[in-house]
Amino acid sequence: MTVRMGLIRKKADWTFDDFNAYWRENHGALARQAPNLREYWQNPVVDRLQRGIEFARGPWKFDGFSQLSFDDPKQSNHAFNDSGMAAALIKDELHFIGELHIVTSEQSVVIPVPPKEERAKLLKRMSVLKRLPTISEEDFRSEWKRHGDFVRRMSGVAGYRQNVIVARERVKGTPCSYDELPIDGIVEMWFKDAATLEAAFGSDAGKETMAHAKTFLSEITAFVVAERQIL
């Protein structure tokens, strides 16, 4: 499964509420028609606190994350670059989005997300990761996979997914280098509530997990989001 993710900042003259409503009702209705799209989730940002972790944040000030799942990268590229609706999507994005980066990820499920009804009640946190400059991409992948074993030992984690970034577009439609968009991975974690999140990272297992994170990561930029499924 290929997951295409949009890292979104709203236009400066839009309120967050207006941006969020337009994204959900107007753009969501358009984008869900993309050919071969399997799932489409929107994740508007509601909180930019680190919550439970002491780690350097990156420069990212996103207002939302989109997640669109396809069977393979070719289907994703076709849908948004040369399908019949690609131009309409771009026109609509220019109406309400101020800045849009695109990343393509390979997703790994470490702790399965609960069924839909239970999932809807959970708090979700997404974190943008940057590896240490001394760590290669290959070593990052290896250490992050190992990191999953640490997270499994933490109590209170209702779901955990790793999204390794394999392609980047700082400007949508134009592939770019790592240095132009230095993001290595995006974490998805689910908890019962903020108190459970804080307790999980404050536990001995949580402290061990974050100690390991410091051996291969330079930045963790965390966002609490209010996820919703469009398709």
C-alpha positions as CSV (number, residue, x, y, z in Angstrom):
1,M,0.0,0.0,0.0
2,T,1.3,3.4,-1.0
3,V,0.2,6.4,1.1
4,R,0.4,9.9,-0.4
5,M,0.4,12.6,2.2
6,G,-0.3,16.3,1.8
7,L,1.4,18.5,4.4
8,I,-0.8,21.6,4.4
9,R,-0.7,25.2,5.5
10,K,-3.9,27.3,5.0
11,K,-3.9,30.6,3.2
12,A,-2.9,33.4,5.6
13,D,-6.2,35.3,5.2
14,W,-8.4,32.3,6.0
15,T,-9.4,31.5,9.5
16,F,-8.7,28.0,10.6
17,D,-12.5,27.2,10.9
18,D,-13.1,28.4,7.4
19,F,-10.2,26.4,6.1
20,N,-11.2,23.3,7.9
21,A,-14.8,23.5,6.7
22,Y,-13.9,24.0,3.1
23,W,-11.3,21.2,3.2
24,R,-13.9,18.8,4.6
25,E,-17.0,19.7,2.6
26,N,-15.7,21.1,-0.7
27,H,-12.2,19.7,-1.4
28,G,-12.9,16.4,0.3
29,A,-15.9,15.8,-2.0
30,L,-13.6,16.5,-5.0
31,A,-10.5,14.6,-4.0
32,R,-12.5,11.4,-2.9
33,Q,-13.3,10.9,-6.7
34,A,-9.6,10.3,-7.5
35,P,-9.2,7.2,-9.6
36,N,-8.1,4.0,-7.8
37,L,-8.2,5.7,-4.4
38,R,-8.7,3.2,-1.6
39,E,-8.9,5.4,1.5
40,Y,-8.9,9.1,2.1
41,W,-8.4,10.6,5.6
42,Q,-8.1,14.3,6.6
43,N,-6.2,15.3,9.8
44,P,-6.8,18.9,10.8
45,V,-4.3,20.1,13.4
46,V,-5.8,21.0,16.8
47,D,-2.6,21.1,19.0
48,R,1.1,21.7,18.4
49,L,2.5,20.9,21.8
50,Q,5.1,18.2,22.3
51,R,3.1,16.6,25.1
52,G,5.1,14.1,27.1
53,I,8.3,14.4,25.2
54,E,11.3,16.7,25.4
55,F,12.7,16.9,21.9
56,A,13.7,19.6,19.4
57,R,10.9,20.6,17.0
58,G,11.5,21.3,13.3
59,P,10.3,24.4,11.4
60,W,7.0,22.8,10.4
61,K,3.8,24.7,11.1
62,F,1.2,22.6,9.3
63,D,-2.6,23.1,9.6
64,G,-3.4,19.7,8.4
65,F,-2.3,16.3,6.9
66,S,-4.1,14.5,4.1
67,Q,-3.6,10.7,3.7
68,L,-4.6,9.0,0.4
69,S,-4.0,5.3,0.0
70,F,-3.4,3.5,-3.3
71,D,-2.3,0.0,-4.3
72,D,0.9,1.3,-5.8
73,P,2.8,4.6,-6.6
74,K,1.8,4.5,-10.3
75,Q,-1.8,4.8,-9.4
76,S,-1.1,7.7,-7.1
77,N,1.0,9.5,-9.7
78,H,-1.7,9.0,-12.3
79,A,-4.5,10.3,-10.1
80,F,-2.8,13.5,-9.2
81,N,-0.6,14.3,-12.2
82,D,-2.3,13.2,-15.4
83,S,-5.8,12.0,-14.7
84,G,-8.9,13.9,-15.9
85,M,-9.4,15.5,-12.5
86,A,-5.8,16.5,-11.8
87,A,-6.3,20.1,-13.0
88,A,-9.5,20.6,-11.1
89,L,-7.7,19.4,-7.9
90,I,-4.9,21.9,-8.4
91,K,-7.3,24.8,-9.0
92,D,-9.3,24.0,-5.9
93,E,-6.1,23.7,-3.8
94,L,-5.0,27.1,-4.9
95,H,-8.3,28.5,-3.6
96,F,-7.7,27.7,0.1
97,I,-4.2,26.3,0.6
98,G,-1.3,28.6,1.1
99,E,1.5,26.0,1.0
100,L,1.4,22.3,0.1
101,H,4.2,19.7,0.3
102,I,3.7,16.2,-0.9
103,V,5.4,13.1,0.5
104,T,4.9,9.4,-0.5
105,S,5.3,6.9,2.2
106,E,5.6,3.2,2.8
107,Q,3.4,2.4,5.8
108,S,4.1,-0.2,8.5
109,V,1.6,-1.1,11.2
110,V,3.3,-1.8,14.5
111,I,0.2,-1.7,16.7
112,P,-3.0,-2.1,14.8
113,V,-5.5,0.7,15.0
114,P,-8.8,-0.3,16.7
115,P,-12.1,-0.7,14.8
116,K,-13.9,2.4,13.5
117,E,-16.2,3.0,16.4
118,E,-13.5,2.8,19.1
119,R,-11.0,4.7,16.9
120,A,-13.4,7.6,16.6
121,K,-13.1,8.2,20.3
122,L,-9.3,8.2,20.5
123,L,-6.8,11.1,20.5
124,K,-4.4,10.9,17.5
125,R,-1.0,12.4,17.4
126,M,1.1,12.7,14.2
127,S,4.8,13.5,14.4
128,V,7.2,14.6,11.7
129,L,10.7,13.0,12.0
130,K,14.1,14.1,10.9
131,R,17.1,11.8,11.4
132,L,20.4,12.8,12.8
133,P,22.9,14.1,10.2
134,T,25.2,11.2,11.1
135,I,22.5,8.6,10.4
136,S,22.1,7.2,6.8
137,E,18.6,6.6,5.3
138,E,19.2,2.9,5.6
139,D,20.3,3.1,9.2
140,F,17.2,5.3,10.0
141,R,14.9,2.6,8.6
142,S,16.6,0.0,10.6
143,E,16.6,1.9,13.9
144,W,13.0,3.1,13.4
145,K,11.9,-0.5,12.9
146,R,13.7,-1.4,16.1
147,H,12.1,1.6,17.8
148,G,8.7,-0.1,17.2
149,D,9.7,-2.8,19.7
150,F,10.2,-0.1,22.4
151,V,6.8,1.4,21.6
152,R,5.1,-2.0,21.9
153,R,6.3,-2.1,25.6
154,M,4.6,1.2,26.4
155,S,1.2,0.9,28.1
156,G,-1.7,3.0,26.8
157,V,-0.7,3.1,23.1
158,A,-3.9,2.2,21.3
159,G,-2.4,2.2,17.8
160,Y,1.0,3.0,16.2
161,R,2.0,3.3,12.5
162,Q,5.2,4.2,10.9
163,N,5.3,6.0,7.5
164,V,8.8,6.0,5.9
165,I,9.1,8.8,3.3
166,V,10.3,7.5,-0.1
167,A,9.5,10.5,-2.4
168,R,9.1,14.2,-1.8
169,E,7.7,17.2,-3.6
170,R,8.3,20.5,-1.8
171,V,6.1,22.1,-4.5
172,K,3.4,19.7,-5.7
173,G,4.1,18.1,-9.0
174,T,7.9,18.7,-8.8
175,P,10.1,15.9,-7.2
176,C,12.7,17.4,-4.9
177,S,15.8,16.3,-3.0
178,Y,16.0,15.3,0.7
179,D,17.7,18.6,1.5
180,E,14.8,20.5,0.0
181,L,12.3,18.7,2.2
182,P,14.2,17.0,5.0
183,I,11.5,14.7,6.4
184,D,12.3,11.0,7.0
185,G,9.1,9.7,8.5
186,I,5.7,10.5,9.9
187,V,4.4,8.8,13.0
188,E,0.8,8.1,13.8
189,M,-0.1,7.2,17.4
190,W,-3.5,6.8,19.1
191,F,-4.3,7.1,22.8
192,K,-7.5,7.2,24.9
193,D,-6.8,10.8,25.8
194,A,-4.1,13.4,26.6
195,A,-3.6,12.1,30.1
196,T,-3.0,8.6,28.8
197,L,-0.5,10.0,26.3
198,E,1.4,11.9,29.0
199,A,1.4,8.8,31.3
200,A,2.7,6.5,28.5
201,F,5.7,8.7,27.8
202,G,6.3,9.4,31.5
203,S,6.5,5.7,32.3
204,D,9.8,3.9,32.5
205,A,9.1,2.2,29.1
206,G,8.3,5.6,27.6
207,K,11.5,7.1,28.9
208,E,13.5,4.2,27.4
209,T,11.6,4.7,24.1
210,M,12.6,8.4,23.9
211,A,16.2,7.6,25.0
212,H,16.4,5.3,22.0
213,A,14.8,8.0,19.8
214,K,17.7,10.4,20.6
215,T,20.2,7.9,19.2
216,F,18.9,8.3,15.6
217,L,16.6,11.4,15.5
218,S,17.4,15.1,15.6
219,E,13.8,16.4,15.4
220,I,10.3,15.3,16.4
221,T,7.6,17.8,15.5
222,A,4.3,16.6,17.1
223,F,0.8,17.6,16.2
224,V,-2.5,16.4,17.8
225,V,-5.1,16.0,15.0
226,A,-8.8,15.4,14.7
227,E,-8.8,12.7,12.1
228,R,-11.9,12.1,9.9
229,Q,-12.4,9.6,7.0
230,I,-13.7,11.0,3.7
231,L,-13.5,7.7,1.8
